[in-house]
Amino acid sequence: MPALSQRTNALGTENAFVVLAEVNALQRQGKDIVSFCIGQPDFPTPANIQDAAIAAVRGGKHGYTPSAGIAELREAAARYLGNMRGLNIAPDDVVIGAGAKPFIAYMILCCTDHGAGDEVIYPVPGFPIYESQIRAHGAVPVPIYLREQRNFAFDPDELAQKITPKTKLLILNSPQNPTGGILTRQNMEDIASILRKHPQVWVYADDIYCRLVYDGKFVSIAELPDMYERTVISDGASKTWAMTGWRLGFAANKALAPHFVRWVTNTDSCASQISQWAAVEAINGTQQHAEAMRESFLARRNLIVGLLNQVPGVSCKTPGGAFYAWPNVTEACRMIGAKDSEQFRARLLNEAGVAVLADIHFGARVPDEGQHVRFSYAASNEAIVKGVERMTDFIKKNSK
Ligand SMILES: Cc1ncc(COP(=O)(O)O)c(C=O)c1O
């Protein structure tokens, strides 16, 4: 076979899909698996949004659109993003994409050069696509560690130390995947005051979980003085309106919008027009379904955190947002003789039929932070009760 490029060899993946394949194989063998692997709402897309998509198809709205997106959606998204953050965002600052995910690549491509030693600081544990895209585009990944002691924020002094003249981009994600942690206003202010000393650094605010905040109010770095100018706000329809498969995201920044548009023209041409009309309804229509989903996730969060904290050898902080719990299983690993969270995860799946992801699926394990696994609690109450019960029995039975 002719050789592959270094870029392709550097490309990572979402290991969630690897675990998912293991789960599917076990299910095909007839095994009963309770799965907490998938990071997507387990609700149907609300009916008013489905109806808007059907009307778009029937109304002949299924051709290409401008790469930036239809004007109706850019306007709706500008108002929506601006209102949540107290900002005045112009429709021209907004670009529509095929999900929020492509903007991670566009952002890195817009502000780093391949092989030039440009550095990107990103959270670990974190969404694995950050590191994968940084490496694939020939930039230098610089992890910043989220700490359990800090409710999964990072130490601002660590950020200050990690910024160099080569730092081009800081990626922030709050509420966060995989810890469910949120950055507080104080955290954001600390970050902003460091950034003000480094005008060369762009910020990518991955706000995809911004409507799933349970404790306090959502804060975006973009709303702090001088920050929007250098910040790309990234959000989308996937998590808020249960629309992961519709592939619809939006990003806002005045300076970068025209460049993102060229990237969209060069890659997807445009997001699906049908999904764009659905998203107009998602934003402008009733929010009662989105609110009901949030309430349901909050109740499940309380259920799973309460249950996990009763499991021998497990302790779980209460996550402030998203739909993930990130219990510390260091002691449980010791009790059952598992060498680390990955061995714990594999045994939990094969011996107890409970599927979770391990911390190493979200970047190299953070020094001195112990062992963690991720539960996505976008699952029914019955599944949560059954899954945690199985985990308890598994640890009790195997304790040495
Ligand atoms: C932190 C984070 N950012 C972005 C995305 C991608 O979202 P989308 O479906 O809009 O591409 C996800 C999806 O899991 C995520 O967890």
The ligand as an SDF file (V2000), in Angstrom:
LIG
                    3D

 16 16  0  0  0  0  0  0  0  0999 V2000
  -17.3900   18.9290   24.4140 C   0  0  0  0  0  0  0  0  0  0  0  0
  -18.0690   18.6540   23.1330 C   0  0  0  0  0  0  0  0  0  0  0  0
  -17.9310   19.5160   22.1110 N   0  0  0  0  0  0  0  0  0  0  0  0
  -18.5090   19.3040   20.9230 C   0  0  0  0  0  0  0  0  0  0  0  0
  -19.2740   18.1620   20.7040 C   0  0  0  0  0  0  0  0  0  0  0  0
  -19.8410   17.9500   19.3230 C   0  0  0  0  0  0  0  0  0  0  0  0
  -21.1570   18.2950   19.2060 O   0  0  0  0  0  0  0  0  0  0  0  0
  -21.9020   18.2600   17.7890 P   0  0  0  0  0  0  0  0  0  0  0  0
  -22.8430   17.1000   17.8430 O   0  0  0  0  0  0  0  0  0  0  0  0
  -22.6440   19.5760   17.7210 O   0  0  0  0  0  0  0  0  0  0  0  0
  -20.8990   18.1540   16.7110 O   0  0  0  0  0  0  0  0  0  0  0  0
  -19.4540   17.2430   21.7320 C   0  0  0  0  0  0  0  0  0  0  0  0
  -20.2310   16.0060   21.5070 C   0  0  0  0  0  0  0  0  0  0  0  0
  -20.1730   15.0380   22.2160 O   0  0  0  0  0  0  0  0  0  0  0  0
  -18.8430   17.4950   22.9760 C   0  0  0  0  0  0  0  0  0  0  0  0
  -18.9710   16.6370   24.0140 O   0  0  0  0  0  0  0  0  0  0  0  0
  1  2  1  0
  2  3  1  0
  2 15  2  0
  3  4  2  0
  4  5  1  0
  5  6  1  0
  5 12  2  0
  6  7  1  0
  7  8  1  0
  8  9  2  0
  8 10  1  0
  8 11  1  0
 12 13  1  0
 12 15  1  0
 13 14  2  0
 15 16  1  0
M  END
$$$$
